[in-house]
Amino acid sequence: MIKKIVGLGLGISLVASTLIGAELEKKKLTIGFIALTDCAPIVIAEEKGFFDKYGLDVHVVKEGGGWPGIQQKVISGEYDFSHALAGMPIAATLGINGNANLQALLSLDFNGNGITFGNNIIKEMKKYGMDEKKRPLGSEALKKYIDAKHAKEGSAYQPLSFGMVHPVSTHNYELRYWMASSGIVPDRDTTIKPFPPPTMPSNLIAGNIEGYCVGEPWNERIVLKKKGSTLVTNYDIWNNNPEKVLQARADFVEKNPETTKAVMKAVLEAQMWLDSSWENRKEAAKILSKDIYVKAPVSVLEKSMTGTFQYLKGQDSEANPMFNVFANYYAAYPFYSHGMWFITQMYRWGQIDHAVDMKKTIESVYRPDLFAEVATEVGYTLPPSPWKKDGVDEYNKFMDGKVYDPNKAVEYIFSTGIDESKVSEADLKAANTWEGTLKTVQPDYVCPYGPAGCADPKYITK
């Protein structure tokens, strides 16, 4: 049935384009991506012909310079669109990661990351009571180990080193959130440094870092080499959290609206294809394994892409159907509230040194309005509002039980007990007088596109 629905959406889309006579402003495009499994919507749009369907001639390019390389090339115009960390277009628009108004056109996925630790630090955490099979696993044992290390080393304390992929990445914020939940002060007790995702395993093996937070397949690489274990996924930290986005320059979007919508339709159809069956996920793993894409063994890619995840070295994989969600549960929709959460984390960890209107900022970056046009044409279901609370229901919880309400965004920043904000709560309140006026509506948990990425069969539309 799902194939019929998607096919019908495609047909309506193509007919509508023909009727209105919409011409693409630019047909030859370059789209950059990083070698991670969540580049799948872009790769599948290319490999399964979705770009071609909309008259696009797309060159999909694997970026070798990590996320800074992606960002630089989007800003310079070398890439027309790119795979991006959800925080990157926000940070660039605020001038703290490049300096350009970039826009998040759609969300590429939910979840997909893990926190992996080397064998040595796992031994230390076990001494302090860690049960590595607990889900979700908190950071209490790491906190006890750090406290003992402080007591032993005194003023000569050497912080533990950890890796993440970029300062404004979900990985950085997730690692910090996980640590701070037990009282670890990340920038005092640890050193957190950025590395390109594919280099994480080699840096861990070389002893440069004790652990890292990264997307797949760079967690399972270490687990299968038996050099460590992935003790936490970001689904454990925040169920169904936003991860990557499709980004472009705002002026490119304004100048090329039909081209932009065509790209969005192609990628959105790829996302629905990815969630329509586990067989499609297996096919996607084979495609991603190619050298021009992720360049990893199919057996490694399938560990996470096909509804399982192997947390621990030498042990069986565990069921984890929502490790990657591409279309179900509104995973493709660019919620304003999700974007604002990233701004709260930029304040929490001292990355912004002045007060800004967070609502105005996110409304200039995230494009649920444009997404709604595209979604209607391809048959993608829209949530009731671009604003919602997080941490309030069975399929959207934070590990510490906290609730994120965008109407109380400023209070949320300072309610954690550990923050390194460079801006006072009073100054942020003064810049965000809109607080309390947002109409938040909680979407239902829905899996209309197929079983992949869906936790409960009763939500699947047959």
C-alpha positions as CSV (number, residue, x, y, z in Angstrom):
1,M,0.0,0.0,0.0
2,I,2.8,2.4,0.9
3,K,4.3,2.1,-2.6
4,K,0.9,3.0,-4.1
5,I,0.6,6.1,-1.8
6,V,4.2,7.2,-2.6
7,G,3.6,6.6,-6.3
8,L,0.3,8.6,-6.2
9,G,2.2,11.4,-4.5
10,L,4.8,11.4,-7.2
11,G,2.2,11.4,-9.9
12,I,0.3,14.4,-8.4
13,S,3.6,16.2,-7.9
14,L,4.6,15.8,-11.6
15,V,1.2,16.7,-12.9
16,A,1.1,19.8,-10.7
17,S,4.5,20.9,-11.9
18,T,3.4,20.5,-15.5
19,L,0.1,22.4,-15.0
20,I,1.7,25.4,-13.5
21,G,4.6,25.3,-16.0
22,A,7.2,25.8,-13.3
23,E,10.6,26.0,-14.8
24,L,13.7,25.0,-12.8
25,E,16.0,28.0,-12.5
26,K,19.1,25.8,-12.2
27,K,19.2,22.1,-13.2
28,K,22.9,21.2,-12.7
29,L,23.6,21.1,-9.0
30,T,26.3,20.0,-6.6
31,I,25.3,18.5,-3.2
32,G,27.9,17.8,-0.5
33,F,27.7,15.1,2.1
34,I,29.8,13.5,4.9
35,A,30.5,9.7,5.0
36,L,27.8,8.8,7.5
37,T,24.7,6.6,7.2
38,D,22.4,9.6,7.6
39,C,23.5,10.9,4.2
40,A,21.2,8.1,2.9
41,P,18.3,10.4,1.8
42,I,20.7,12.4,-0.5
43,V,22.4,9.3,-1.8
44,I,19.2,7.4,-2.3
45,A,17.6,10.4,-4.1
46,E,20.6,10.1,-6.6
47,E,20.8,6.3,-6.9
48,K,17.0,5.6,-7.1
49,G,16.4,8.4,-9.7
50,F,14.4,10.8,-7.6
51,F,16.5,13.7,-8.7
52,D,16.1,12.7,-12.3
53,K,12.3,12.6,-11.9
54,Y,12.3,16.3,-11.2
55,G,14.6,17.2,-14.1
56,L,17.7,17.7,-11.9
57,D,21.3,16.8,-12.9
58,V,22.9,16.4,-9.5
59,H,26.5,15.7,-8.7
60,V,26.6,14.2,-5.2
61,V,30.1,14.8,-3.6
62,K,31.7,13.2,-0.6
63,E,33.4,16.0,1.4
64,G,36.8,15.1,2.7
65,G,37.3,18.1,4.9
66,G,34.7,17.2,7.6
67,W,31.9,19.5,8.6
68,P,34.0,22.7,8.4
69,G,34.6,21.8,4.7
70,I,30.9,21.3,4.1
71,Q,30.1,24.6,5.6
72,Q,32.7,26.6,3.8
73,K,31.7,25.2,0.5
74,V,28.0,25.9,1.0
75,I,28.8,29.5,2.0
76,S,31.1,30.0,-1.0
77,G,28.6,28.5,-3.4
78,E,30.7,25.5,-4.4
79,Y,27.9,23.3,-3.0
80,D,24.3,24.3,-3.8
81,F,22.9,22.2,-1.0
82,S,24.4,20.0,1.6
83,H,24.0,17.4,4.3
84,A,24.4,19.4,7.5
85,L,24.4,19.2,11.2
86,A,21.1,20.7,12.5
87,G,23.0,23.4,14.4
88,M,25.2,24.5,11.5
89,P,22.8,26.8,9.5
90,I,21.7,28.4,12.8
91,A,25.3,29.1,13.9
92,A,26.3,30.5,10.5
93,T,23.3,32.8,10.5
94,L,24.3,34.0,14.0
95,G,27.9,34.5,12.8
96,I,29.5,31.9,15.1
97,N,30.2,29.3,12.4
98,G,30.9,31.1,9.2
99,N,28.9,34.2,8.4
100,A,26.0,33.7,6.1
101,N,22.2,33.3,6.3
102,L,21.8,29.6,5.7
103,Q,18.5,27.8,5.8
104,A,17.4,24.3,7.0
105,L,14.9,23.2,4.3
106,L,14.0,19.8,5.8
107,S,15.2,17.4,8.5
108,L,17.0,14.4,7.1
109,D,16.5,12.1,10.1
110,F,16.0,11.5,13.8
111,N,18.5,9.8,16.1
112,G,21.5,7.9,14.6
113,N,24.4,8.7,17.0
114,G,26.2,6.9,19.7
115,I,28.7,7.5,22.5
116,T,31.5,5.0,22.3
117,F,34.1,4.3,24.9
118,G,37.4,2.5,24.8
119,N,38.0,-0.6,26.7
120,N,40.3,1.1,29.3
121,I,37.8,3.6,30.5
122,I,35.0,1.1,30.4
123,K,37.0,-1.0,33.0
124,E,37.3,2.1,35.2
125,M,33.6,2.9,35.0
126,K,32.8,-0.7,35.9
127,K,34.8,-0.3,39.1
128,Y,32.3,2.4,40.1
129,G,29.2,0.3,39.5
130,M,28.4,0.8,35.8
131,D,26.0,-1.8,34.4
132,E,26.8,-1.6,30.7
133,K,23.6,-3.4,29.8
134,K,21.3,-0.7,31.3
135,R,19.2,1.3,28.8
136,P,19.4,4.2,29.1
137,L,22.8,4.2,30.8
138,G,23.5,7.4,32.8
139,S,26.9,8.9,33.4
140,E,27.0,8.3,37.2
141,A,29.9,5.8,37.1
142,L,32.0,8.2,34.9
143,K,31.3,11.0,37.5
144,K,32.5,8.8,40.3
145,Y,35.7,7.9,38.4
146,I,36.3,11.6,37.6
147,D,35.8,12.5,41.3
148,A,38.3,9.8,42.3
149,K,40.7,11.1,39.7
150,H,40.3,14.7,41.0
151,A,41.0,13.5,44.6
152,K,44.1,11.6,43.5
153,E,45.7,14.2,41.2
154,G,44.6,17.4,43.0
155,S,45.8,20.5,41.2
156,A,47.6,18.4,38.7
157,Y,44.3,16.8,37.5
158,Q,44.4,15.8,33.8
159,P,41.0,16.1,32.2
160,L,39.7,13.1,30.2
161,S,39.6,13.7,26.5
162,F,36.6,13.0,24.3
163,G,35.8,13.5,20.7
164,M,32.8,14.9,18.8
165,V,32.4,16.0,15.2
166,H,31.8,19.8,15.5
167,P,31.3,22.5,18.1
168,V,27.7,23.1,17.1
169,S,26.9,19.5,16.4
170,T,24.2,17.5,18.1
171,H,27.0,15.2,19.1
172,N,28.7,17.9,21.2
173,Y,25.4,18.8,22.9
174,E,24.4,15.2,23.4
175,L,27.7,14.3,25.0
176,R,27.6,17.3,27.2
177,Y,23.9,16.7,28.2
178,W,24.8,13.1,29.1
179,M,27.8,14.1,31.2
180,A,26.1,17.0,32.9
181,S,23.1,14.9,33.9
182,S,25.1,13.4,36.7
183,G,27.1,16.6,37.6
184,I,30.1,16.3,35.4
185,V,31.2,19.7,34.2
186,P,32.3,19.1,30.7
187,D,34.8,21.9,30.2
188,R,36.4,21.4,33.6
189,D,36.4,17.6,34.1
190,T,36.9,16.8,30.4
191,T,38.3,18.1,27.2
192,I,36.0,17.8,24.2
193,K,37.6,18.1,20.8
194,P,36.3,18.0,17.2
195,F,37.4,15.3,14.8
196,P,36.1,14.4,11.3
197,P,33.7,11.4,11.8
198,P,35.7,8.8,9.9
199,T,38.8,9.5,12.0
200,M,37.1,8.8,15.4
201,P,38.0,5.0,15.5
202,S,41.7,5.6,14.7
203,N,41.9,8.4,17.3
204,L,40.4,6.1,20.0
205,I,42.6,3.2,19.1
206,A,45.7,5.5,19.2
207,G,44.8,6.7,22.7
208,N,44.2,10.3,21.8
209,I,40.7,10.2,23.3
210,E,38.8,8.0,25.8
211,G,35.6,8.0,23.9
212,Y,33.6,9.9,21.4
213,C,30.1,10.8,20.1
214,V,29.5,10.2,16.4
215,G,27.1,9.0,13.8
216,E,27.2,5.6,12.2
217,P,29.0,3.6,11.1
218,W,31.9,4.9,13.2
219,N,30.5,3.5,16.5
220,E,30.0,0.0,15.2
221,R,33.5,0.0,13.7
222,I,35.0,0.1,17.1
223,V,32.5,-2.4,18.6
224,L,33.2,-5.0,15.8
225,K,36.9,-4.5,16.2
226,K,36.4,-5.2,20.0
227,K,38.3,-2.0,20.9
228,G,35.4,-0.6,22.8
229,S,31.6,-0.5,23.2
230,T,28.9,2.0,22.4
231,L,27.2,2.4,25.8
232,V,24.7,5.1,24.9
233,T,22.8,6.1,21.7
234,N,21.3,9.5,21.3
235,Y,17.9,7.8,21.2
236,D,18.7,6.8,24.8
237,I,19.5,10.5,25.7
238,W,16.5,12.0,23.8
239,N,14.0,9.8,22.0
240,N,13.5,10.9,18.4
241,N,15.8,13.9,18.5
242,P,16.6,15.9,15.3
243,E,20.0,15.1,13.7
244,K,20.9,16.3,10.2
245,V,19.2,18.8,7.8
246,L,19.4,19.7,4.2
247,Q,20.8,23.2,4.0
248,A,21.3,25.9,1.4
249,R,22.1,29.6,1.3
250,A,19.0,31.8,1.9
251,D,19.8,33.9,-1.2
252,F,20.1,30.7,-3.3
253,V,16.6,29.6,-2.1
254,E,15.1,33.0,-2.9
255,K,16.7,33.1,-6.4
256,N,15.9,29.4,-7.2
257,P,12.6,28.6,-5.6
258,E,11.5,25.9,-8.1
259,T,14.9,24.2,-8.1
260,T,14.9,24.2,-4.3
261,K,11.4,22.6,-4.1
262,A,12.4,20.0,-6.7
263,V,15.4,19.0,-4.6
264,M,13.3,18.9,-1.5
265,K,10.7,16.7,-3.2
266,A,13.4,14.3,-4.4
267,V,15.0,14.0,-1.0
268,L,11.7,13.7,0.8
269,E,10.6,10.8,-1.5
270,A,14.0,9.1,-0.7
271,Q,13.2,9.5,3.0
272,M,9.8,7.8,2.5
273,W,11.4,5.1,0.5
274,L,13.9,4.4,3.2
275,D,11.2,3.9,5.8
276,S,8.9,1.9,3.6
277,S,10.5,-1.4,4.3
278,W,13.5,-3.1,6.0
279,E,14.3,-4.6,2.6
280,N,14.8,-1.1,1.3
281,R,17.1,-0.4,4.3
282,K,19.2,-3.4,3.3
283,E,19.4,-2.2,-0.2
284,A,20.4,1.2,1.1
285,A,23.2,-0.3,3.2
286,K,24.6,-2.0,0.1
287,I,24.5,1.3,-1.8
288,L,26.1,3.3,1.0
289,S,28.9,0.7,1.3
290,K,30.3,1.9,-2.1
291,D,33.7,3.7,-2.0
292,I,32.1,6.9,-3.3
293,Y,29.7,7.1,-0.4
294,V,30.4,5.8,3.2
295,K,32.9,3.1,2.2
296,A,32.2,0.7,5.0
297,P,31.3,-3.0,5.0
298,V,27.7,-3.9,4.4
299,S,27.7,-6.0,7.6
300,V,28.7,-2.9,9.6
301,L,26.1,-0.6,8.0
302,E,23.3,-3.1,8.5
303,K,24.0,-3.2,12.2
304,S,22.2,0.1,12.6
305,M,20.3,0.6,9.4
306,T,18.1,-2.5,9.7
307,G,16.5,-2.0,13.1
308,T,19.2,-3.4,15.4
309,F,22.3,-2.0,17.2
310,Q,25.2,-3.7,18.7
311,Y,26.1,-1.8,21.9
312,L,28.7,-4.1,23.4
313,K,31.8,-5.8,21.9
314,G,31.5,-9.5,21.6
315,Q,27.8,-9.6,22.3
316,D,24.7,-9.9,20.2
317,S,22.9,-6.9,18.6
318,E,19.9,-5.5,20.3
319,A,16.6,-4.5,18.8
320,N,16.7,-0.8,18.1
321,P,14.1,-0.1,15.4
322,M,14.2,3.7,15.9
323,F,18.0,4.1,15.7
324,N,17.5,5.6,12.3
325,V,14.2,7.3,11.4
326,F,14.0,9.1,8.1
327,A,10.3,9.8,7.4
328,N,8.1,8.3,10.1
329,Y,7.0,10.4,13.2
330,Y,7.5,13.6,11.2
331,A,11.3,13.0,11.1
332,A,11.5,15.0,7.8
333,Y,9.7,18.1,9.2
334,P,11.8,21.1,10.2
335,F,10.2,22.0,13.6
336,Y,10.9,25.5,14.7
337,S,11.0,24.2,18.3
338,H,13.8,21.7,17.4
339,G,15.8,24.5,15.9
340,M,15.4,26.7,18.9
341,W,16.6,23.8,21.2
342,F,20.0,24.1,19.4
343,I,20.1,27.8,20.2
344,T,19.4,27.0,23.9
345,Q,22.4,24.7,23.9
346,M,24.6,27.4,22.2
347,Y,23.8,29.6,25.1
348,R,24.1,26.9,27.7
349,W,27.7,26.1,26.6
350,G,28.8,29.7,26.1
351,Q,28.9,29.7,22.3
352,I,26.9,33.0,21.9
353,D,28.1,36.1,23.8
354,H,25.1,38.4,23.2
355,A,21.3,38.2,23.6
356,V,19.3,37.5,20.4
357,D,15.7,37.0,19.6
358,M,15.6,33.2,19.4
359,K,12.2,33.1,17.7
360,K,13.2,35.6,15.0
361,T,16.4,33.8,14.4
362,I,15.0,30.4,14.0
363,E,12.2,31.6,11.7
364,S,14.9,33.0,9.4
365,V,16.7,29.7,9.3
366,Y,14.1,26.8,9.4
367,R,11.6,26.6,6.6
368,P,8.4,24.6,7.6
369,D,6.5,27.0,5.3
370,L,8.4,25.9,2.2
371,F,8.3,22.3,3.5
372,A,4.5,22.4,3.7
373,E,4.3,23.2,0.0
374,V,6.5,20.3,-1.0
375,A,4.9,17.9,1.4
376,T,1.5,18.5,0.0
377,E,2.7,17.6,-3.5
378,V,4.4,14.3,-2.5
379,G,1.8,13.1,0.0
380,Y,3.9,13.6,3.2
381,T,1.8,14.2,6.3
382,L,2.3,17.5,8.2
383,P,2.2,17.8,12.0
384,P,-0.4,20.2,13.5
385,S,2.2,22.9,14.4
386,P,5.9,23.8,13.8
387,W,6.1,24.3,17.6
388,K,5.9,21.5,20.1
389,K,7.3,20.5,23.5
390,D,9.8,17.8,23.8
391,G,10.2,15.3,26.6
392,V,6.5,14.8,27.2
393,D,5.4,11.5,25.8
394,E,6.3,7.8,25.3
395,Y,8.2,8.4,22.0
396,N,9.8,11.7,23.0
397,K,11.6,11.6,26.4
398,F,14.9,13.0,27.7
399,M,16.9,10.6,29.9
400,D,16.7,12.9,32.9
401,G,12.9,13.5,32.6
402,K,13.3,17.2,31.8
403,V,10.7,18.9,29.5
404,Y,11.7,21.4,26.9
405,D,9.0,23.9,26.3
406,P,10.0,26.6,23.7
407,N,7.6,29.0,25.4
408,K,10.0,28.8,28.4
409,A,13.3,28.6,26.4
410,V,15.2,31.1,28.5
411,E,14.3,29.4,31.7
412,Y,15.2,26.0,30.2
413,I,18.8,27.2,29.5
414,F,19.3,28.0,33.2
415,S,17.3,25.2,34.7
416,T,19.9,22.5,34.2
417,G,22.2,23.2,37.2
418,I,25.3,23.2,34.9
419,D,25.7,25.9,32.3
420,E,28.5,28.1,31.0
421,S,26.3,30.9,29.6
422,K,28.0,34.2,28.8
423,V,24.7,36.0,28.7
424,S,22.5,36.6,31.8
425,E,19.0,35.3,32.1
426,A,17.7,38.8,32.5
427,D,19.3,40.0,29.2
428,L,17.9,36.9,27.4
429,K,14.5,37.5,28.8
430,A,14.6,41.1,27.6
431,A,15.4,40.0,24.1
432,N,12.7,37.3,24.0
433,T,9.5,39.0,25.1
434,W,7.5,36.7,22.8
435,E,7.9,33.8,25.4
436,G,4.5,32.4,26.3
437,T,2.9,33.3,23.0
438,L,3.8,30.2,20.9
439,K,1.0,27.8,20.0
440,T,2.6,24.4,20.8
441,V,0.7,21.3,19.7
442,Q,1.9,17.8,20.4
443,P,1.8,15.6,17.3
444,D,0.6,12.0,17.6
445,Y,3.1,9.2,17.0
446,V,2.5,8.1,13.4
447,C,4.3,5.6,11.1
448,P,2.4,6.0,7.8
449,Y,5.3,5.2,5.5
450,G,6.2,1.6,6.6
451,P,7.8,-0.5,9.3
452,A,11.4,0.9,9.1
453,G,12.1,3.3,11.9
454,C,8.9,2.4,13.7
455,A,8.9,1.0,17.2
456,D,5.4,-0.4,17.4
457,P,3.7,-2.4,14.6
458,K,0.2,-1.0,15.6
459,Y,1.2,2.4,14.2
460,I,2.1,1.0,10.8
461,T,-0.3,1.7,8.0
462,K,-0.5,-1.5,6.0
